[in-house]
Amino acid sequence: MMSTGYEIRWHGRGGQGAKTAALLLADVAFKTGKYVQGFPEYGPERMGAPITAFNRISEVPIRVHSNIYTPDLVVVVDETLLHTVDVTAGLKADGAVIVNTAMSEAEVRPLLGGYQGRIYTVDARKISMECLGKYFPNSPMLAAAVAVSKVMDKDEFIADMQASYQHKFAKKPEVIEGNMKALKMTLEVFENTADENVEKSA
């Protein structure tokens, strides 16, 4: 547990990009001058098997190197995990959880074991299919994590992700364009709904 900074725990399944999203978030936050950690929980990462990944983001050096047990934010990349994993375990009462689902916040809340904090939902499947033509939930969920956590400026995030994608996919402009569209679309969704969700969760 950190006395300062922000801690995020990701829940997903192997092959969905939860670990990649955590590493990307660490990378872009580092570029803004923050101290960061991004790492998966070590263990088998079979395709479809539940996996956990973590982020620590701080303005001061990070001395903790354990897994994260009392996160400020939980990101659930696969809604089926709500039935098998206690995703809100240790989640701070004033924290938040983001779930990739087409369900509403009201429909998700009963599946979260009595958690009373903020709940956000985003249909990452719909966004990724529209923007990329394939189901890659990590880009929408990454943008959702930035929108809710506010660990970095959104414009700075977009600029850094553009540079990152251009470096990784220099010969695949359509991949760059699709991922950037997915990021921006998700940020717009949260700009339009964040206040409403906060009011509902109050």
Backbone as ProteinMPNN parsed JSONL, in Angstrom:
{"seq_chain_A": "MMSTGYEIRWHGRGGQGAKTAALLLADVAFKTGKYVQGFPEYGPERMGAPITAFNRISEVPIRVHSNIYTPDLVVVVDETLLHTVDVTAGLKADGAVIVNTAMSEAEVRPLLGGYQGRIYTVDARKISMECLGKYFPNSPMLAAAVAVSKVMDKDEFIADMQASYQHKFAKKPEVIEGNMKALKMTLEVFENTADENVEKSA", "coords_chain_A": {"N_chain_A": [[0.856, -1.203, 0.0], [0.569, 2.185, -0.848], [1.389, 5.363, 0.522], [1.234, 7.642, -0.905], [0.323, 8.514, -4.28], [-1.158, 6.448, -6.905], [-2.97, 3.478, -7.299], [-3.658, 0.725, -9.399], [-5.531, -2.13, -10.269], [-5.763, -4.682, -12.612], [-8.055, -6.922, -14.097], [-8.365, -9.635, -16.209], [-8.493, -11.865, -19.045], [-6.215, -14.239, -20.396], [-4.746, -13.179, -23.403], [-6.417, -11.073, -23.941], [-5.264, -8.632, -23.574], [-4.903, -7.266, -21.132], [-2.557, -7.211, -19.599], [-0.861, -5.945, -21.429], [-2.141, -3.448, -21.607], [-1.718, -2.457, -19.017], [1.064, -2.209, -19.039], [1.387, -0.36, -21.102], [0.099, 1.863, -19.979], [1.823, 2.407, -17.864], [4.058, 3.119, -19.338], [3.284, 5.458, -20.787], [2.61, 7.142, -18.675], [5.061, 7.379, -17.429], [6.412, 8.904, -19.294], [5.372, 11.369, -18.794], [6.733, 12.235, -16.659], [6.25, 10.962, -14.278], [6.682, 8.596, -11.58], [6.604, 5.139, -12.013], [5.063, 1.849, -12.033], [4.421, -1.147, -13.769], [3.105, -4.235, -14.093], [2.545, -7.803, -14.475], [0.756, -10.311, -12.566], [2.64, -12.973, -11.604], [2.453, -16.148, -13.137], [0.652, -18.859, -14.79], [-0.226, -17.948, -18.098], [-2.258, -18.782, -19.863], [-4.19, -18.815, -22.871], [-7.23, -17.3, -22.407], [-7.299, -17.888, -19.691], [-7.772, -16.621, -16.349], [-6.133, -13.581, -15.554], [-4.052, -11.243, -13.763], [-3.037, -7.88, -13.507], [-0.996, -4.996, -12.722], [-0.727, -1.505, -11.776], [1.275, 1.098, -10.507], [1.368, 4.506, -9.899], [3.009, 7.48, -9.371], [3.994, 10.644, -7.923], [6.287, 10.71, -6.552], [9.276, 8.768, -5.777], [8.755, 5.212, -5.937], [8.616, 2.852, -3.437], [7.543, 0.439, -2.875], [7.117, -2.972, -3.816], [5.388, -5.069, -4.063], [2.466, -7.108, -4.943], [-0.712, -5.498, -5.625], [-2.994, -4.776, -3.169], [-4.904, -3.121, -2.078], [-6.359, -1.421, -4.073], [-6.863, 1.742, -5.805], [-8.332, 1.828, -8.038], [-10.072, -0.535, -9.989], [-9.924, -2.414, -12.917], [-11.911, -4.206, -15.016], [-11.575, -6.343, -17.533], [-12.911, -8.429, -18.688], [-16.166, -9.311, -18.445], [-17.189, -11.778, -17.61], [-15.642, -12.606, -15.548], [-16.704, -11.512, -13.296], [-18.337, -13.352, -12.147], [-16.724, -15.275, -11.102], [-14.435, -14.306, -9.882], [-13.413, -12.325, -7.132], [-13.478, -9.345, -7.783], [-13.524, -6.854, -6.581], [-12.155, -7.083, -4.243], [-10.517, -5.7, -1.53], [-10.673, -3.204, -2.678], [-10.662, 0.27, -2.411], [-13.027, 2.156, -0.496], [-13.587, 4.692, -1.42], [-12.798, 4.421, -3.978], [-12.921, 3.144, -7.363], [-14.511, 1.131, -9.892], [-14.167, -0.204, -13.127], [-15.965, -1.738, -15.649], [-15.88, -3.792, -18.452], [-18.485, -4.06, -20.379], [-21.768, -4.482, -21.812], [-23.783, -4.009, -20.168], [-25.63, -1.936, -17.827], [-24.634, 0.373, -15.199], [-26.335, -0.067, -13.019], [-27.128, -2.694, -13.469], [-24.765, -4.053, -13.179], [-23.891, -3.588, -10.549], [-25.12, -5.388, -8.566], [-23.551, -7.627, -8.95], [-21.17, -7.247, -7.765], [-20.551, -7.944, -5.155], [-21.589, -6.359, -3.037], [-20.206, -3.982, -3.127], [-19.947, -0.521, -2.644], [-18.933, 1.716, -3.865], [-17.896, 3.883, -6.62], [-18.995, 2.953, -9.847], [-18.277, 2.206, -13.138], [-19.219, 1.619, -16.505], [-18.253, 0.35, -19.697], [-18.606, -0.343, -23.088], [-16.435, -2.057, -24.441], [-16.175, -3.961, -26.404], [-17.99, -3.212, -28.43], [-16.91, -0.705, -29.134], [-14.278, -1.387, -29.996], [-14.813, -3.132, -32.11], [-16.098, -1.404, -33.86], [-14.078, 0.458, -34.379], [-11.741, -0.978, -34.977], [-12.466, -3.286, -36.211], [-12.138, -5.718, -35.098], [-12.155, -7.667, -32.039], [-10.565, -6.15, -29.677], [-10.102, -5.372, -26.627], [-8.288, -3.906, -25.097], [-7.354, -1.258, -25.775], [-9.699, 0.498, -25.566], [-10.22, 0.022, -22.797], [-7.903, 0.901, -21.602], [-8.012, 3.659, -22.166], [-10.324, 4.214, -20.716], [-9.428, 3.748, -18.12], [-7.605, 5.841, -17.798], [-9.341, 8.006, -18.039], [-10.996, 7.75, -15.766], [-9.217, 7.534, -13.58], [-7.664, 9.81, -13.799], [-4.902, 10.156, -13.852], [-3.244, 11.324, -15.604], [-3.072, 14.029, -17.977], [-5.576, 14.198, -20.457], [-5.145, 15.039, -23.123], [-2.388, 14.923, -23.269], [-2.05, 12.22, -22.877], [-3.255, 11.181, -25.238], [-1.508, 12.223, -27.182], [0.92, 10.976, -26.472], [0.225, 8.279, -26.788], [-0.276, 8.207, -29.52], [2.331, 8.591, -30.503], [3.503, 6.279, -29.461], [2.075, 4.18, -30.733], [2.736, 4.754, -33.379], [5.412, 4.166, -33.375], [5.379, 1.419, -32.844], [3.732, 0.333, -34.811], [4.568, 1.161, -37.362], [4.433, 0.424, -40.044], [1.814, -0.152, -40.38], [-0.526, 1.674, -40.838], [-3.296, 1.605, -40.65], [-3.801, 0.219, -38.331], [-2.796, 1.931, -36.398], [-4.51, 4.127, -36.787], [-7.005, 2.955, -36.167], [-6.701, 2.185, -33.46], [-6.209, 4.671, -32.259], [-8.613, 5.943, -32.779], [-10.297, 4.353, -31.243], [-9.369, 4.925, -28.65], [-9.958, 7.702, -28.451], [-12.728, 7.691, -28.842], [-13.591, 6.294, -26.586], [-12.764, 8.02, -24.52], [-14.456, 10.152, -25.073], [-16.923, 8.997, -24.51], [-16.72, 8.747, -21.738], [-16.475, 11.396, -20.998], [-19.0, 12.253, -21.505], [-20.564, 10.767, -19.781], [-19.478, 10.533, -17.22], [-20.089, 12.35, -15.073], [-22.754, 11.744, -14.678], [-22.607, 9.062, -13.844], [-21.197, 9.327, -11.45], [-23.03, 10.729, -9.912], [-25.06, 8.822, -9.706], [-23.765, 6.904, -8.196], [-23.346, 8.081, -5.809]], "CA_chain_A": [[0.0, 0.0, 0.0], [1.336, 3.418, -0.923], [0.791, 6.51, 1.199], [0.981, 8.614, -1.966], [0.239, 7.871, -5.586], [-2.411, 5.839, -7.343], [-2.768, 2.059, -7.588], [-4.681, 0.131, -10.264], [-5.471, -3.586, -10.489], [-6.459, -5.112, -13.821], [-8.506, -8.31, -14.181], [-8.725, -10.004, -17.567], [-8.164, -13.238, -19.427], [-5.067, -14.317, -21.281], [-5.031, -12.896, -24.802], [-7.279, -9.89, -24.097], [-4.466, -7.424, -23.544], [-4.891, -6.57, -19.845], [-1.154, -6.969, -19.244], [-0.369, -4.933, -22.37], [-2.709, -2.156, -21.229], [-1.027, -2.015, -17.812], [2.412, -1.793, -19.425], [1.249, 0.876, -21.881], [-0.211, 2.951, -19.065], [3.071, 2.734, -17.169], [4.957, 3.764, -20.293], [2.866, 6.828, -21.095], [2.69, 7.93, -17.442], [6.484, 7.648, -17.232], [6.794, 9.98, -20.202], [4.914, 12.641, -18.235], [7.592, 12.553, -15.531], [5.829, 10.284, -13.056], [7.297, 7.317, -11.212], [5.585, 4.152, -12.385], [5.258, 0.406, -12.111], [3.407, -1.868, -14.528], [3.572, -5.624, -14.078], [1.51, -8.821, -14.308], [0.952, -11.278, -11.501], [3.32, -14.1, -12.233], [1.693, -17.391, -13.148], [0.319, -19.285, -16.159], [-1.017, -16.993, -18.871], [-2.892, -19.495, -20.963], [-5.262, -18.087, -23.557], [-8.522, -17.433, -21.753], [-7.186, -18.066, -18.246], [-7.786, -15.345, -15.63], [-4.842, -12.986, -15.232], [-4.106, -9.99, -13.03], [-1.897, -6.992, -13.749], [-1.014, -3.899, -11.753], [-0.025, -0.231, -12.004], [1.469, 2.126, -9.484], [1.738, 5.769, -10.534], [3.27, 8.371, -8.258], [4.816, 11.828, -8.139], [7.529, 10.496, -5.798], [9.788, 7.41, -5.996], [7.941, 4.121, -5.393], [9.454, 1.91, -2.68], [6.804, -0.818, -2.715], [7.273, -3.848, -4.984], [4.481, -6.211, -3.927], [1.212, -6.979, -5.669], [-1.566, -4.434, -5.086], [-4.089, -5.4, -2.433], [-5.93, -2.113, -1.766], [-6.28, -0.499, -5.212], [-7.754, 2.893, -5.951], [-9.152, 1.553, -9.218], [-10.045, -1.888, -10.556], [-10.381, -2.456, -14.303], [-12.316, -5.575, -15.356], [-11.571, -6.407, -18.996], [-13.838, -9.488, -19.107], [-17.258, -9.304, -17.47], [-17.466, -13.115, -17.081], [-14.876, -12.763, -14.31], [-17.519, -11.06, -12.173], [-19.011, -14.512, -11.564], [-15.754, -16.238, -10.575], [-13.338, -13.628, -9.192], [-13.824, -11.213, -6.279], [-12.694, -8.273, -8.397], [-13.482, -5.667, -5.727], [-11.439, -7.404, -2.999], [-9.558, -4.688, -1.116], [-10.876, -1.932, -3.375], [-10.976, 1.334, -1.462], [-14.423, 2.6, -0.51], [-13.674, 5.895, -2.251], [-12.206, 4.086, -5.263], [-13.852, 2.949, -8.475], [-14.319, -0.058, -10.718], [-14.62, -0.072, -14.512], [-16.258, -3.059, -16.194], [-16.14, -3.905, -19.884], [-19.763, -4.746, -20.509], [-22.869, -3.728, -22.407], [-24.753, -3.79, -19.103], [-25.594, -0.638, -17.163], [-24.089, 0.38, -13.837], [-27.335, -0.666, -12.131], [-27.129, -4.14, -13.688], [-23.478, -4.599, -12.731], [-23.676, -3.43, -9.109], [-25.425, -6.578, -7.771], [-22.552, -8.665, -9.193], [-19.901, -6.806, -7.184], [-20.393, -8.34, -3.764], [-21.942, -5.331, -2.07], [-19.361, -2.795, -3.241], [-20.795, 0.676, -2.648], [-18.239, 2.835, -4.492], [-18.233, 4.258, -7.985], [-18.965, 1.894, -10.851], [-18.379, 2.702, -14.514], [-19.269, 0.567, -17.517], [-17.913, 0.759, -21.057], [-18.745, -1.462, -24.022], [-15.188, -2.091, -25.206], [-16.375, -4.798, -27.596], [-18.641, -2.385, -29.454], [-15.963, 0.327, -29.576], [-13.167, -1.972, -30.753], [-15.333, -3.661, -33.372], [-16.373, -0.263, -34.729], [-12.853, 1.176, -34.727], [-10.671, -1.871, -35.425], [-13.012, -4.419, -36.952], [-11.853, -6.927, -34.319], [-12.362, -7.461, -30.613], [-9.349, -5.873, -28.913], [-10.624, -4.48, -25.587], [-7.292, -3.212, -24.274], [-7.289, 0.187, -26.032], [-10.791, 1.189, -24.877], [-10.107, -0.077, -21.346], [-6.797, 1.786, -21.229], [-8.544, 5.022, -22.165], [-11.273, 4.304, -19.611], [-8.641, 3.851, -16.888], [-7.068, 7.208, -17.744], [-10.466, 8.92, -17.829], [-11.507, 7.648, -14.393], [-8.145, 7.76, -12.601], [-7.122, 11.165, -13.973], [-3.478, 10.134, -13.506], [-2.536, 12.164, -16.556], [-3.902, 14.855, -18.825], [-6.094, 13.414, -21.583], [-4.475, 15.443, -24.362], [-1.025, 14.389, -23.18], [-2.224, 10.778, -23.071], [-3.496, 10.935, -26.662], [-0.277, 12.516, -27.924], [1.909, 9.939, -26.175], [-0.219, 7.024, -27.393], [-0.052, 8.35, -30.958], [3.757, 8.344, -30.724], [3.778, 4.876, -29.143], [1.534, 3.351, -31.806], [3.504, 5.003, -34.603], [6.675, 3.441, -33.223], [5.144, -0.029, -32.871], [2.999, -0.087, -36.013], [4.975, 2.117, -38.394], [4.041, -0.053, -41.371], [0.396, -0.512, -40.346], [-1.253, 2.906, -40.489], [-4.696, 1.331, -40.315], [-3.82, -0.201, -36.925], [-2.621, 3.168, -35.634], [-5.744, 4.904, -36.9], [-8.074, 2.264, -35.454], [-6.472, 2.27, -32.014], [-6.394, 6.057, -31.826], [-10.055, 6.2, -32.816], [-10.876, 3.66, -30.088], [-9.012, 5.699, -27.459], [-10.694, 8.96, -28.436], [-14.151, 7.405, -28.682], [-13.817, 5.924, -25.19], [-12.658, 9.239, -23.721], [-15.674, 10.925, -25.304], [-17.991, 8.325, -23.76], [-16.579, 9.084, -20.325], [-16.755, 12.827, -20.835], [-20.449, 12.427, -21.567], [-21.296, 9.983, -18.772], [-18.809, 10.465, -15.922], [-20.836, 13.072, -14.053], [-23.989, 10.999, -14.423], [-22.268, 7.874, -13.061], [-20.826, 9.754, -10.108], [-24.273, 11.054, -9.204], [-25.772, 7.578, -9.407], [-23.021, 6.125, -7.215], [-23.19, 8.86, -4.575]], "C_chain_A": [[0.885, 1.244, 0.0], [0.616, 4.526, -0.171], [0.5, 7.629, 0.205], [0.887, 7.863, -3.284], [-1.088, 7.178, -5.807], [-2.131, 4.402, -7.767], [-3.957, 1.483, -8.356], [-4.456, -1.376, -10.368], [-6.334, -3.933, -11.683], [-6.841, -6.587, -13.713], [-8.921, -8.595, -15.627], [-8.481, -11.475, -17.799], [-7.003, -13.199, -20.408], [-5.465, -14.086, -22.731], [-5.887, -11.669, -25.03], [-6.514, -8.576, -24.007], [-4.45, -6.659, -22.236], [-3.46, -6.238, -19.433], [-0.562, -5.887, -20.142], [-0.872, -3.547, -21.994], [-2.0, -1.594, -19.996], [0.377, -1.509, -18.146], [2.388, -0.504, -20.24], [0.962, 2.07, -20.976], [1.038, 3.385, -18.302], [4.001, 3.519, -18.085], [4.56, 5.219, -20.542], [2.906, 7.708, -19.845], [4.141, 8.301, -17.14], [6.94, 8.826, -18.087], [6.344, 11.345, -19.701], [5.719, 13.019, -16.997], [7.22, 11.881, -14.235], [6.683, 9.037, -12.805], [6.229, 6.241, -11.402], [6.047, 2.715, -12.144], [4.114, -0.158, -12.947], [3.873, -3.3, -14.65], [2.398, -6.585, -13.933], [1.779, -9.633, -13.047], [1.541, -12.522, -12.141], [2.518, -15.382, -12.069], [1.374, -17.758, -14.584], [-0.556, -18.259, -16.848], [-1.597, -17.676, -20.101], [-3.987, -18.621, -21.577], [-6.589, -18.357, -22.85], [-8.471, -17.611, -20.25], [-7.192, -16.713, -17.55], [-6.372, -14.856, -15.337], [-5.08, -11.669, -14.48], [-2.865, -9.182, -13.357], [-2.078, -5.754, -12.88], [-0.296, -2.663, -12.282], [0.117, 0.521, -10.696], [1.964, 3.372, -10.205], [1.857, 6.813, -9.434], [4.114, 9.566, -8.68], [6.169, 11.699, -7.433], [8.001, 9.065, -6.031], [8.952, 6.357, -5.271], [8.856, 3.108, -4.722], [8.815, 0.537, -2.527], [6.939, -1.656, -3.981], [6.397, -5.104, -4.904], [3.331, -6.087, -4.913], [0.376, -5.885, -4.993], [-2.804, -5.061, -4.453], [-5.202, -4.419, -2.058], [-5.922, -1.054, -2.872], [-7.229, 0.678, -5.096], [-8.749, 2.656, -7.082], [-8.978, 0.108, -9.634], [-10.62, -1.811, -11.965], [-10.665, -3.911, -14.673], [-12.501, -5.653, -16.868], [-12.544, -7.455, -19.515], [-14.935, -9.632, -18.059], [-17.569, -10.688, -16.913], [-16.699, -13.365, -15.784], [-15.673, -12.319, -13.089], [-18.172, -12.227, -11.448], [-18.036, -15.467, -10.871], [-14.631, -15.608, -9.754], [-13.901, -12.476, -8.361], [-13.037, -9.979, -6.7], [-12.579, -7.045, -7.498], [-12.77, -5.933, -4.404], [-10.403, -6.32, -2.7], [-9.745, -3.329, -1.743], [-11.336, -0.866, -2.386], [-12.418, 1.814, -1.618], [-14.613, 3.84, -1.368], [-13.019, 5.694, -3.614], [-13.26, 3.914, -6.336], [-13.529, 1.644, -9.192], [-14.892, 0.233, -12.101], [-14.819, -1.475, -15.063], [-16.542, -2.954, -17.688], [-17.403, -4.73, -20.072], [-20.759, -3.853, -21.231], [-23.95, -3.446, -21.372], [-24.599, -2.382, -18.523], [-24.94, -0.77, -15.789], [-25.044, -0.308, -12.87], [-27.37, -2.187, -12.266], [-25.857, -4.791, -13.159], [-23.354, -4.606, -11.215], [-24.012, -4.681, -8.295], [-24.386, -7.703, -7.917], [-21.228, -8.36, -8.499], [-19.834, -6.969, -5.672], [-20.66, -7.261, -2.739], [-21.088, -4.088, -2.133], [-20.229, -1.562, -3.438], [-20.162, 1.875, -3.347], [-18.693, 3.09, -5.926], [-18.057, 3.088, -8.944], [-19.159, 2.539, -12.222], [-18.439, 1.501, -15.449], [-18.918, 1.16, -18.875], [-17.983, -0.476, -21.951], [-17.525, -1.482, -24.943], [-15.303, -2.965, -26.453], [-16.963, -3.961, -28.734], [-17.666, -1.355, -30.02], [-14.86, -0.275, -30.437], [-13.636, -2.547, -32.082], [-15.579, -2.526, -34.358], [-15.087, 0.379, -35.237], [-11.788, 0.303, -35.373], [-11.165, -3.046, -36.262], [-12.761, -5.751, -36.28], [-12.033, -6.598, -32.846], [-11.023, -7.377, -29.894], [-9.736, -4.889, -27.808], [-9.581, -3.619, -24.885], [-7.222, -1.71, -24.524], [-8.452, 0.938, -25.381], [-10.656, 1.153, -23.355], [-8.957, 0.765, -20.82], [-7.275, 3.227, -21.149], [-9.524, 5.225, -21.011], [-10.529, 4.477, -18.286], [-8.07, 5.252, -16.714], [-8.179, 8.202, -17.424], [-10.932, 8.921, -16.377], [-10.436, 8.007, -13.368], [-7.618, 9.188, -12.616], [-5.635, 11.23, -13.578], [-2.641, 10.941, -14.489], [-3.535, 12.943, -17.401], [-4.319, 14.08, -20.075], [-5.4, 13.762, -22.9], [-3.046, 14.908, -24.412], [-1.043, 12.879, -23.428], [-2.391, 10.455, -24.556], [-2.223, 11.144, -27.475], [0.767, 11.424, -27.712], [1.518, 8.596, -26.794], [-0.049, 7.056, -28.905], [1.406, 8.03, -31.285], [4.105, 6.883, -30.49], [3.297, 3.953, -30.256], [2.318, 3.532, -33.111], [4.842, 4.267, -34.558], [6.467, 1.937, -33.415], [4.535, -0.51, -34.183], [3.304, 0.838, -37.189], [4.495, 1.722, -39.79], [2.568, -0.466, -41.437], [-0.436, 0.709, -39.931], [-2.703, 2.662, -40.099], [-4.835, 0.896, -38.853], [-3.685, 1.018, -36.021], [-3.928, 3.955, -35.607], [-6.874, 4.277, -36.09], [-7.925, 2.373, -33.946], [-6.677, 3.69, -31.5], [-7.877, 6.424, -31.803], [-10.737, 5.562, -31.604], [-10.586, 4.42, -28.794], [-9.875, 6.953, -27.351], [-12.196, 8.73, -28.217], [-14.473, 7.065, -27.226], [-13.74, 7.152, -24.285], [-13.908, 10.095, -23.857], [-16.858, 10.32, -24.54], [-17.925, 8.73, -22.297], [-16.801, 10.561, -20.06], [-18.258, 13.073, -20.78], [-21.187, 11.77, -20.41], [-20.699, 10.03, -17.379], [-19.606, 11.157, -14.823], [-22.11, 12.321, -13.667], [-23.702, 9.787, -13.547], [-21.891, 8.25, -11.64], [-22.07, 10.058, -9.289], [-25.023, 9.788, -8.803], [-25.095, 6.811, -8.277], [-22.903, 6.831, -5.874], [-24.116, 8.326, -3.476]], "O_chain_A": [[1.841, 1.331, 0.77], [-0.611, 4.623, -0.214], [-0.374, 8.464, 0.44], [1.32, 6.716, -3.389], [-2.017, 7.302, -5.009], [-1.178, 4.136, -8.5], [-5.112, 1.724, -8.006], [-3.326, -1.834, -10.535], [-7.494, -3.53, -11.762], [-6.031, -7.407, -13.282], [-9.738, -7.87, -16.195], [-8.284, -12.241, -16.855], [-6.838, -12.236, -21.157], [-6.399, -14.71, -23.235], [-6.077, -11.252, -26.172], [-7.057, -7.519, -24.331], [-4.025, -5.503, -22.216], [-3.178, -5.13, -18.977], [0.158, -5.009, -19.666], [-0.118, -2.575, -22.054], [-1.713, -0.398, -19.933], [0.825, -0.501, -17.6], [3.266, 0.345, -20.089], [1.507, 3.155, -21.176], [1.281, 4.577, -18.116], [4.652, 4.471, -17.654], [5.409, 6.109, -20.511], [3.205, 8.899, -19.943], [4.42, 9.397, -16.655], [7.753, 9.642, -17.655], [6.874, 12.369, -20.132], [5.418, 14.023, -16.35], [7.802, 12.182, -13.193], [7.318, 8.506, -13.716], [5.081, 6.421, -10.994], [7.239, 2.42, -12.064], [2.976, 0.299, -12.845], [4.918, -3.565, -15.243], [1.376, -6.237, -13.343], [2.895, -9.64, -12.527], [0.996, -13.054, -13.108], [1.975, -15.662, -11.0], [1.779, -17.05, -15.507], [-1.514, -17.756, -16.261], [-1.444, -17.204, -21.228], [-4.617, -17.808, -20.9], [-7.01, -19.506, -22.717], [-9.502, -17.498, -19.586], [-6.669, -15.743, -18.099], [-5.515, -15.635, -14.919], [-6.154, -11.072, -14.554], [-1.769, -9.731, -13.471], [-3.166, -5.493, -12.368], [0.609, -2.751, -13.111], [-0.808, 0.571, -9.884], [2.876, 3.298, -11.028], [0.924, 7.013, -8.656], [4.85, 9.508, -9.664], [7.084, 12.483, -7.685], [7.204, 8.222, -6.445], [8.501, 6.571, -4.146], [9.763, 2.567, -5.354], [9.468, -0.415, -2.099], [6.884, -1.124, -5.09], [6.649, -6.085, -5.604], [3.224, -5.094, -5.632], [0.726, -5.409, -3.913], [-3.56, -5.778, -5.109], [-6.319, -4.837, -1.753], [-5.522, 0.085, -2.633], [-8.244, 0.629, -4.4], [-9.852, 3.204, -7.089], [-7.864, -0.415, -9.633], [-11.676, -1.216, -12.181], [-9.763, -4.749, -14.646], [-13.456, -5.104, -17.417], [-12.965, -7.382, -20.669], [-14.671, -10.025, -16.923], [-18.16, -10.783, -15.837], [-17.07, -14.245, -15.007], [-15.351, -12.708, -11.966], [-18.522, -12.115, -10.273], [-18.459, -16.362, -10.139], [-13.946, -16.308, -9.008], [-14.766, -11.736, -8.829], [-12.053, -9.609, -6.059], [-11.632, -6.27, -7.637], [-12.786, -5.073, -3.523], [-9.52, -6.055, -3.515], [-9.045, -2.383, -1.38], [-12.278, -1.075, -1.622], [-12.955, 1.869, -2.724], [-15.668, 4.027, -1.974], [-12.72, 6.657, -4.319], [-14.357, 4.466, -6.24], [-12.415, 1.127, -9.104], [-15.958, 0.834, -12.234], [-13.925, -2.314, -14.951], [-17.344, -2.129, -18.125], [-17.383, -5.954, -19.939], [-20.615, -2.631, -21.258], [-24.915, -2.734, -21.65], [-23.572, -1.728, -18.706], [-24.724, -1.874, -15.289], [-24.607, -1.054, -11.994], [-27.616, -2.891, -11.287], [-25.875, -5.948, -12.739], [-22.773, -5.531, -10.649], [-23.247, -5.02, -7.393], [-24.348, -8.622, -7.099], [-20.271, -9.123, -8.625], [-19.139, -6.216, -4.99], [-20.032, -7.241, -1.681], [-21.221, -3.212, -1.278], [-21.128, -1.547, -4.279], [-20.775, 2.94, -3.42], [-19.722, 2.587, -6.377], [-17.088, 2.334, -8.856], [-20.089, 3.317, -12.431], [-17.785, 0.486, -15.21], [-19.237, 2.312, -19.17], [-17.469, -1.535, -21.593], [-17.573, -0.991, -26.071], [-14.608, -2.735, -27.442], [-16.477, -4.007, -29.864], [-17.601, -1.153, -31.232], [-14.539, 0.266, -31.495], [-12.922, -2.455, -33.08], [-15.304, -2.662, -35.55], [-15.013, 0.797, -36.393], [-11.02, 0.771, -36.213], [-10.381, -3.716, -36.935], [-13.121, -6.799, -36.816], [-12.061, -5.434, -32.446], [-10.425, -8.395, -29.546], [-9.702, -3.68, -28.034], [-9.939, -2.696, -24.153], [-7.045, -0.947, -23.574], [-8.214, 1.935, -24.699], [-10.945, 2.147, -22.689], [-9.029, 1.287, -19.707], [-6.981, 3.934, -20.186], [-9.549, 6.293, -20.398], [-10.947, 5.258, -17.432], [-8.055, 5.787, -15.605], [-7.986, 9.127, -16.635], [-11.229, 9.978, -15.821], [-10.718, 8.707, -12.396], [-7.182, 9.715, -11.592], [-5.174, 12.235, -13.037], [-1.466, 11.21, -14.237], [-4.698, 12.558, -17.521], [-3.502, 13.384, -20.679], [-5.102, 12.875, -23.7], [-2.561, 14.495, -25.465], [-0.167, 12.336, -24.101], [-1.735, 9.549, -25.071], [-1.897, 10.341, -28.349], [1.423, 10.996, -28.661], [2.38, 7.857, -27.269], [0.288, 6.039, -29.51], [1.687, 7.29, -32.227], [4.906, 6.306, -31.225], [4.021, 3.05, -30.676], [2.533, 2.572, -33.851], [5.339, 3.803, -35.584], [7.272, 1.267, -34.061], [4.794, -1.633, -34.617], [2.401, 1.246, -37.92], [4.188, 2.582, -40.615], [2.127, -1.055, -42.423], [-0.975, 0.765, -38.826], [-3.275, 3.416, -39.312], [-5.851, 1.165, -38.212], [-4.372, 1.128, -35.006], [-4.39, 4.389, -34.552], [-7.615, 4.981, -35.405], [-8.899, 2.621, -33.235], [-7.252, 3.889, -30.429], [-8.333, 7.133, -30.906], [-11.641, 6.151, -31.011], [-11.462, 4.544, -27.938], [-10.45, 7.235, -26.3], [-12.848, 9.485, -27.495], [-15.498, 7.493, -26.695], [-14.561, 7.307, -23.381], [-14.369, 10.692, -22.884], [-17.688, 11.045, -23.993], [-18.951, 9.024, -21.682], [-17.275, 10.93, -18.985], [-18.728, 13.983, -20.096], [-22.308, 12.163, -20.086], [-21.353, 9.603, -16.427], [-19.779, 10.591, -13.743], [-22.492, 12.269, -12.498], [-24.454, 9.503, -12.614], [-22.248, 7.531, -10.707], [-22.158, 9.691, -8.117], [-25.554, 9.694, -7.697], [-25.765, 6.144, -7.489], [-22.414, 6.249, -4.906], [-24.124, 8.856, -2.365]]}, "name": "protein", "num_of_chains": 1, "seq": "MMSTGYEIRWHGRGGQGAKTAALLLADVAFKTGKYVQGFPEYGPERMGAPITAFNRISEVPIRVHSNIYTPDLVVVVDETLLHTVDVTAGLKADGAVIVNTAMSEAEVRPLLGGYQGRIYTVDARKISMECLGKYFPNSPMLAAAVAVSKVMDKDEFIADMQASYQHKFAKKPEVIEGNMKALKMTLEVFENTADENVEKSA"}
